[in-house]
Amino acid sequence: MSASSNTSSSHEPRRARTTRAARLLVCATALGGASHAALAQTSDLFLLDYFQGIPYATTGAYTPGVRLYGAVDQSIGFTKGAQTAFVQQSGGEWTSKIGLYGVEDLGGGYRVRFALENGFDAATGKLGSTNTMFNREAWVGIGSAKTGELKFGLQDDVGVPLFVDVFGQVGTVSTVAYLTAWTYDLGPGASFEAARLTNAVSYSSPWFGPLNAQVALALHDAGSTAPTIQTKSIALNYFDGHLFGTLSYIGNYGLNALTTSQYVRTDNFAAGLLYDRGNYVLSAGYSFLAPRLEGDRVASLYTLGALYRYLQRNDFRMEFAYRDVAGAGSHSYGVTLGYDYNLSKRTALYVRGSLIHNTGTTPTYGKYPTMQPTVDNIATSYTGSEGTTAYQSPHLVLVGMYHKF
């Protein structure tokens, strides 16, 4: 077909098709899917800039070869709760990490991919997990655009992806990250699956127009007494070039905190929306946690987020979260505000402010009956003069910088 016919009224311009393909690719690769699409050097998607330096979630995700990548993120913080402290810590926008990512072209449209990734504390140099070389990614996968991709090993869970939170669910500041996974006030049977699955096998289908599906199972390890399948999850995703949406279910078997022997399933039904126009991003999410142990409570979380990019270098972010524990009269309100000054696509200076305000009383059951949701592990409870436990809302401010390589 000639170049002139590509621009006819009956066909999209080549650049438009290529840009749309790049949008689909960045979403597909961020989700762990296998989509074979043309590359684009420019796009108006914010996500294409955001994932620079993360090779398995960019438009170069299927280029053969092995690449070293990572991020170093350092910040100085002021925390105020039951105690007040100045801290230096790793991670305010990105988790500090280093990894290897590789792709081999097998021919016929098939490819093998792998990722080995380790998180670390950039303030001290310590490993993210003790005695673990790769605590974030350790997987190998095979697939094609027509068949989808099958992956084995330590990998991201299937569900609402991290980028739906405009703060990327970084645990040092994101109120969404803390409130989504908070289960301590629901009862001894409540659990929440971590963002990454160990001993996992997953399948991501091809993209059928704007639709894609994912399933994942986490199997028990050799020394575990847990059920054969510890986690099962499924997600249906939609992406049309600007609007991303997902519906997901995760069933996780956690150890009963009272019996220390019985495993109980917690169901998590979730949904997420993200609209990306390049200079601004809007997001919304919902999560419902329901432990299957009699007497346990259920919780609902509602989130809203927004990001505005001004003159390519200035990113203003905000998010709000509201969590309700049914029947307990217990509520949590969270807010995180942020500003980034982008020195390049890989380097930025940033400021973050975050707090969670809790109302009502915490039910006296669960692993930690006196704990309430907070951010950055700030101590919020103290014993008053009359011997009663009181709570103070946590406040956190971080100033830092990151570089992705």
RAWOQUI-V832641 format. One record per residue. N is the residue number from 1. PHI is phi in whole degrees, -180 to 180 (999 if undefined). Layout:
n=N phi=PHI
n=N phi=PHI
//
This chain:
n=1 phi=999
n=2 phi=-75
n=3 phi=-63
n=4 phi=-66
n=5 phi=-70
n=6 phi=-67
n=7 phi=-102
n=8 phi=-73
n=9 phi=-65
n=10 phi=-93
n=11 phi=-136
n=12 phi=-70
n=13 phi=-61
n=14 phi=-58
n=15 phi=-63
n=16 phi=-65
n=17 phi=-65
n=18 phi=-67
n=19 phi=-64
n=20 phi=-63
n=21 phi=-64
n=22 phi=-66
n=23 phi=-61
n=24 phi=-63
n=25 phi=-65
n=26 phi=-65
n=27 phi=-69
n=28 phi=-64
n=29 phi=-72
n=30 phi=-64
n=31 phi=-83
n=32 phi=89
n=33 phi=-82
n=34 phi=-116
n=35 phi=-125
n=36 phi=-98
n=37 phi=-136
n=38 phi=-67
n=39 phi=-89
n=40 phi=-135
n=41 phi=-84
n=42 phi=-133
n=43 phi=-163
n=44 phi=-92
n=45 phi=-79
n=46 phi=-63
n=47 phi=-61
n=48 phi=-64
n=49 phi=-75
n=50 phi=-60
n=51 phi=-90
n=52 phi=-58
n=53 phi=92
n=54 phi=-115
n=55 phi=-63
n=56 phi=-83
n=57 phi=-131
n=58 phi=-133
n=59 phi=-70
n=60 phi=-98
n=61 phi=-66
n=62 phi=-113
n=63 phi=-78
n=64 phi=-59
n=65 phi=132
n=66 phi=-121
n=67 phi=-128
n=68 phi=-92
n=69 phi=-149
n=70 phi=167
n=71 phi=-151
n=72 phi=-123
n=73 phi=-130
n=74 phi=-128
n=75 phi=-148
n=76 phi=-115
n=77 phi=-128
n=78 phi=-120
n=79 phi=-118
n=80 phi=-143
n=81 phi=-150
n=82 phi=-69
n=83 phi=-125
n=84 phi=-120
n=85 phi=-156
n=86 phi=-101
n=87 phi=-137
n=88 phi=-111
n=89 phi=-148
n=90 phi=-98
n=91 phi=97
n=92 phi=-128
n=93 phi=-126
n=94 phi=-125
n=95 phi=-70
n=96 phi=-65
n=97 phi=-160
n=98 phi=-143
n=99 phi=-155
n=100 phi=-121
n=101 phi=-133
n=102 phi=-139
n=103 phi=-138
n=104 phi=-123
n=105 phi=-85
n=106 phi=-90
n=107 phi=90
n=108 phi=66
n=109 phi=88
n=110 phi=-92
n=111 phi=-147
n=112 phi=-111
n=113 phi=-126
n=114 phi=-146
n=115 phi=-145
n=116 phi=-127
n=117 phi=-138
n=118 phi=-124
n=119 phi=-89
n=120 phi=-148
n=121 phi=-91
n=122 phi=-70
n=123 phi=-79
n=124 phi=-126
n=125 phi=86
n=126 phi=-74
n=127 phi=-63
n=128 phi=-64
n=129 phi=-133
n=130 phi=-61
n=131 phi=59
n=132 phi=-127
n=133 phi=-76
n=134 phi=-127
n=135 phi=-98
n=136 phi=-114
n=137 phi=-144
n=138 phi=-159
n=139 phi=-139
n=140 phi=-134
n=141 phi=-143
n=142 phi=-136
n=143 phi=179
n=144 phi=-153
n=145 phi=-65
n=146 phi=-86
n=147 phi=-103
n=148 phi=87
n=149 phi=-131
n=150 phi=-111
n=151 phi=-126
n=152 phi=-130
n=153 phi=117
n=154 phi=-70
n=155 phi=-155
n=156 phi=-61
n=157 phi=-70
n=158 phi=-84
n=159 phi=156
n=160 phi=-68
n=161 phi=-70
n=162 phi=-61
n=163 phi=-72
n=164 phi=-66
n=165 phi=-82
n=166 phi=-68
n=167 phi=-107
n=168 phi=64
n=169 phi=54
n=170 phi=-74
n=171 phi=-66
n=172 phi=-73
n=173 phi=-135
n=174 phi=-75
n=175 phi=-67
n=176 phi=-62
n=177 phi=-61
n=178 phi=-71
n=179 phi=-75
n=180 phi=-63
n=181 phi=-96
n=182 phi=-76
n=183 phi=-129
n=184 phi=-64
n=185 phi=-99
n=186 phi=-96
n=187 phi=134
n=188 phi=-69
n=189 phi=-93
n=190 phi=-80
n=191 phi=-150
n=192 phi=-138
n=193 phi=-70
n=194 phi=-63
n=195 phi=-65
n=196 phi=-127
n=197 phi=-101
n=198 phi=-93
n=199 phi=50
n=200 phi=-110
n=201 phi=-131
n=202 phi=-138
n=203 phi=-135
n=204 phi=-116
n=205 phi=-73
n=206 phi=-63
n=207 phi=-87
n=208 phi=-102
n=209 phi=66
n=210 phi=-90
n=211 phi=-113
n=212 phi=-152
n=213 phi=-127
n=214 phi=-137
n=215 phi=-136
n=216 phi=-150
n=217 phi=-130
n=218 phi=-109
n=219 phi=-92
n=220 phi=-73
n=221 phi=-88
n=222 phi=-62
n=223 phi=-99
n=224 phi=-100
n=225 phi=-100
n=226 phi=-71
n=227 phi=-58
n=228 phi=-55
n=229 phi=-108
n=230 phi=-86
n=231 phi=-144
n=232 phi=-132
n=233 phi=-148
n=234 phi=-148
n=235 phi=-145
n=236 phi=-116
n=237 phi=-115
n=238 phi=-131
n=239 phi=-151
n=240 phi=-112
n=241 phi=113
n=242 phi=-134
n=243 phi=-100
n=244 phi=-114
n=245 phi=-141
n=246 phi=-147
n=247 phi=-121
n=248 phi=-145
n=249 phi=-137
n=250 phi=-129
n=251 phi=-111
n=252 phi=-119
n=253 phi=-98
n=254 phi=-110
n=255 phi=-79
n=256 phi=-58
n=257 phi=-69
n=258 phi=-90
n=259 phi=-87
n=260 phi=54
n=261 phi=-137
n=262 phi=-89
n=263 phi=-96
n=264 phi=-123
n=265 phi=-86
n=266 phi=-114
n=267 phi=-92
n=268 phi=-126
n=269 phi=-102
n=270 phi=-143
n=271 phi=-146
n=272 phi=-147
n=273 phi=-133
n=274 phi=-144
n=275 phi=-115
n=276 phi=-115
n=277 phi=-110
n=278 phi=87
n=279 phi=-86
n=280 phi=-151
n=281 phi=-133
n=282 phi=-121
n=283 phi=-143
n=284 phi=-151
n=285 phi=-149
n=286 phi=-143
n=287 phi=-139
n=288 phi=-128
n=289 phi=-106
n=290 phi=-137
n=291 phi=-66
n=292 phi=-99
n=293 phi=-106
n=294 phi=-58
n=295 phi=97
n=296 phi=-73
n=297 phi=-101
n=298 phi=-116
n=299 phi=-134
n=300 phi=-120
n=301 phi=-127
n=302 phi=-120
n=303 phi=-135
n=304 phi=-136
n=305 phi=-143
n=306 phi=-152
n=307 phi=-140
n=308 phi=-128
n=309 phi=-103
n=310 phi=-117
n=311 phi=55
n=312 phi=68
n=313 phi=-109
n=314 phi=-116
n=315 phi=-113
n=316 phi=-108
n=317 phi=-126
n=318 phi=-154
n=319 phi=-148
n=320 phi=-127
n=321 phi=-139
n=322 phi=-133
n=323 phi=-122
n=324 phi=-129
n=325 phi=-100
n=326 phi=-63
n=327 phi=78
n=328 phi=-110
n=329 phi=63
n=330 phi=-116
n=331 phi=-135
n=332 phi=-133
n=333 phi=-118
n=334 phi=-126
n=335 phi=-142
n=336 phi=-132
n=337 phi=-120
n=338 phi=-155
n=339 phi=-139
n=340 phi=-121
n=341 phi=-108
n=342 phi=-85
n=343 phi=-75
n=344 phi=-161
n=345 phi=-72
n=346 phi=-117
n=347 phi=-133
n=348 phi=-154
n=349 phi=-101
n=350 phi=-149
n=351 phi=-130
n=352 phi=-134
n=353 phi=-136
n=354 phi=-151
n=355 phi=-156
n=356 phi=-129
n=357 phi=-112
n=358 phi=-106
n=359 phi=-126
n=360 phi=84
n=361 phi=-112
n=362 phi=-83
n=363 phi=-57
n=364 phi=-87
n=365 phi=-151
n=366 phi=103
n=367 phi=-63
n=368 phi=-129
n=369 phi=-65
n=370 phi=-97
n=371 phi=-92
n=372 phi=-125
n=373 phi=-58
n=374 phi=-149
n=375 phi=-120
n=376 phi=58
n=377 phi=56
n=378 phi=-74
n=379 phi=-70
n=380 phi=-119
n=381 phi=-107
n=382 phi=-152
n=383 phi=-97
n=384 phi=-76
n=385 phi=-64
n=386 phi=-95
n=387 phi=81
n=388 phi=-93
n=389 phi=-88
n=390 phi=-123
n=391 phi=-127
n=392 phi=-127
n=393 phi=-65
n=394 phi=-80
n=395 phi=-127
n=396 phi=-145
n=397 phi=-129
n=398 phi=-124
n=399 phi=-127
n=400 phi=-159
n=401 phi=-149
n=402 phi=-140
n=403 phi=-139
n=404 phi=-105
n=405 phi=-131
//
